[in-house]
Amino acid sequence: MTNAPRLSRPFRLIVSGGGTGGHTYPALTAIRTLRDRLAAGGGSLDVLWIGTEEGLEARVAPAEGIAFTTVATGKIRRSSNPLKMLSPANIRDMARVPLGVLQARRVIAGFRPDVVLATGGYVAVPAGLAARICRRPLVLHEQTVRLGLANRRLARRATRIAVSSESSLPLLPESVRALGVVTGNPVRPEVLAGHADKAVGALGLWGFDRRLPTVYVTGGAQGSQQINDVVRDTLPWLLQRANVVHQCGPAHVDALRRSASALPPEASARYHLTGFVGPELPDVLALADVVVSRSGAGTLAELTALGKPAVFVPLATSAGNEQAHNARHLESTGAAVALTGEVTAADLWQAVEPLLADPARRAAMAHRARAHGRPDAADRLVDVILSAASV
Ligand SMILES: CC(=O)N[C@H]1[C@@H](OP(=O)(O)OP(=O)(O)OC[C@H]2O[C@@H](n3ccc(=O)[nH]c3=O)[C@H](O)[C@@H]2O)O[C@H](CO)[C@@H](O)[C@@H]1O
């Protein structure tokens, strides 16, 4: 572990990234870990987060007492059709990037960070470009196997590029490959410290039969219509063999509640539907024997750090089919099941049933999943931040 520098002033860090949980939580975890490392050496941290008003980071950073500011930024919508790339929305948004760079430059010049950490999402682009204009060290963190759009734009300007798995290194553009360092994807420590019994109390799961395994279904913060539809059709079988916590996305709760009202009372008592799982997420994960999920990088990092048997239903349109790639990578070592393409209720049942029926099978898959986990990722990322610092 890299020791914190001995400074007569606080260490100054600017973080930029967000939009979704996948870019926000690794940044948050890196901040907390760096703060602890500095405190252990008698130092302290001054941190400023550059994000967007609409992103998850706008809620997460202030709730954590982290100073937060926004800059103009534009979402660049990818398309294989060059004419679609020139859509009015894309042109308008591209024009906002230079304005964002100017704003970020002012922020960075004023704050004088020792390092700028960019964790992806489109807000990271103006902040990362401004970091290099101001000649501040720029550390990128990539959660997914292939560099995301923002990190690809910034790679040539980076001091170091922290990636989440070895398989990312050969995929880095050749001109920047030497900057790559494997850290893993930081997972919030509280996610690893849940208690199953607390989930029962917090969510009021009094009808759950604890002799049966529990399935946690999650479609990511927004929920997934595809997973919701397939799970709804599987529930009549599933609830005979398991308890189910179903995180469906805030927009989908009402429709699903209506269809669940047709379940027999005994099955219904073993079914808990919720839009979003907040602070009780660690406890829900502790309760889960099997997880049915999207395969975003954040969720994957959490499930492998915990060692959870999982059935993944990847988001087909994710960048470069990244979620399918993530899921297949785990499946290739027996650490998960990946259901790609069209997924029917029968497909889901075929994947889940053997896991519900056989605890030894679950334990073997959990063991193989854990081999992919990197519980020390936040420490490694902090090492990279400290070694890049211009102090
Ligand atoms: C649609 C899209 O572009 N998805 C991308 C996005 O994922 P996205 O951010 O949607 O999903 P991730 O799996 O990376 O992270 C979701 C995070 O939200 C948490 N959570 C989820 C539901 C809930 O009710 N409560 C809760 O706390 C999860 O535990 C996890 O920590 O960024 C990831 C990391 O770059 C990419 O791999 C994904 O492909």
The ligand as a Tripos MOL2 file, in Angstrom:
@<TRIPOS>MOLECULE
LIG
   39    41     1     0     0
SMALL
NO_CHARGES

@<TRIPOS>ATOM
      1 C1        -27.6570    1.1480  -18.9000 C.3       1 LIG1
      2 C2        -26.1970    1.3570  -18.7650 C.2       1 LIG1
      3 O1        -25.5870    2.1620  -19.4520 O.2       1 LIG1
      4 N1        -25.5920    0.6060  -17.8280 N.am      1 LIG1
      5 C3        -24.1770    0.7870  -17.5340 C.3       1 LIG1
      6 C4        -24.0630    1.4540  -16.1720 C.3       1 LIG1
      7 O2        -24.6690    0.5420  -15.2790 O.3       1 LIG1
      8 P1        -25.5940    0.9090  -14.0330 P.3       1 LIG1
      9 O3        -25.0360    2.0220  -13.2650 O.co2     1 LIG1
     10 O4        -26.9960    1.0210  -14.5240 O.co2     1 LIG1
     11 O5        -25.4790   -0.4830  -13.2520 O.3       1 LIG1
     12 P2        -24.3240   -1.0520  -12.3400 P.3       1 LIG1
     13 O6        -24.6070   -2.4960  -12.2330 O.co2     1 LIG1
     14 O7        -22.9500   -0.6910  -12.8220 O.co2     1 LIG1
     15 O8        -24.5530   -0.3160  -10.9350 O.3       1 LIG1
     16 C5        -25.8120   -0.2420  -10.3300 C.3       1 LIG1
     17 C6        -25.5930    0.1090   -8.8750 C.3       1 LIG1
     18 O9        -26.8390    0.5060   -8.3060 O.3       1 LIG1
     19 C7        -27.0790   -0.2990   -7.1480 C.3       1 LIG1
     20 N2        -28.5320   -0.4570   -6.9670 N.ar      1 LIG1
     21 C8        -29.3200   -0.9720   -7.9600 C.ar      1 LIG1
     22 C9        -30.6780   -1.1380   -7.7740 C.ar      1 LIG1
     23 C10       -31.2410   -0.7670   -6.5220 C.ar      1 LIG1
     24 O10       -32.4420   -0.8830   -6.2860 O.2       1 LIG1
     25 N3        -30.4140   -0.2720   -5.5600 N.ar      1 LIG1
     26 C11       -29.0770   -0.0830   -5.7550 C.ar      1 LIG1
     27 O11       -28.3600    0.3880   -4.8510 O.2       1 LIG1
     28 C12       -26.3710   -1.6110   -7.4160 C.3       1 LIG1
     29 O12       -26.1680   -2.3330   -6.2500 O.3       1 LIG1
     30 C13       -25.0900   -1.0930   -8.0820 C.3       1 LIG1
     31 O13       -24.1550   -0.6350   -7.1180 O.3       1 LIG1
     32 O14       -22.6770    1.6390  -15.8280 O.3       1 LIG1
     33 C14       -21.9510    0.4040  -15.7050 C.3       1 LIG1
     34 C15       -20.5200    0.7400  -15.2670 C.3       1 LIG1
     35 O15       -19.8770    1.5880  -16.1440 O.3       1 LIG1
     36 C16       -22.0180   -0.3820  -17.0290 C.3       1 LIG1
     37 O16       -21.4090   -1.6390  -16.8330 O.3       1 LIG1
     38 C17       -23.4770   -0.5700  -17.4570 C.3       1 LIG1
     39 O17       -23.5770   -1.2310  -18.7090 O.3       1 LIG1
@<TRIPOS>BOND
     1     1     2 1
     2     2     3 2
     3     2     4 1
     4     4     5 1
     5     5     6 1
     6     5    38 1
     7     6     7 1
     8     6    32 1
     9     7     8 1
    10     8     9 2
    11     8    10 1
    12     8    11 1
    13    11    12 1
    14    12    13 2
    15    12    14 1
    16    12    15 1
    17    15    16 1
    18    16    17 1
    19    17    18 1
    20    17    30 1
    21    18    19 1
    22    19    20 1
    23    19    28 1
    24    20    21 ar
    25    20    26 ar
    26    21    22 ar
    27    22    23 ar
    28    23    24 2
    29    23    25 ar
    30    25    26 ar
    31    26    27 2
    32    28    29 1
    33    28    30 1
    34    30    31 1
    35    32    33 1
    36    33    34 1
    37    33    36 1
    38    34    35 1
    39    36    37 1
    40    36    38 1
    41    38    39 1
@<TRIPOS>SUBSTRUCTURE
     1 LIG1         1 GROUP 0 **** ****
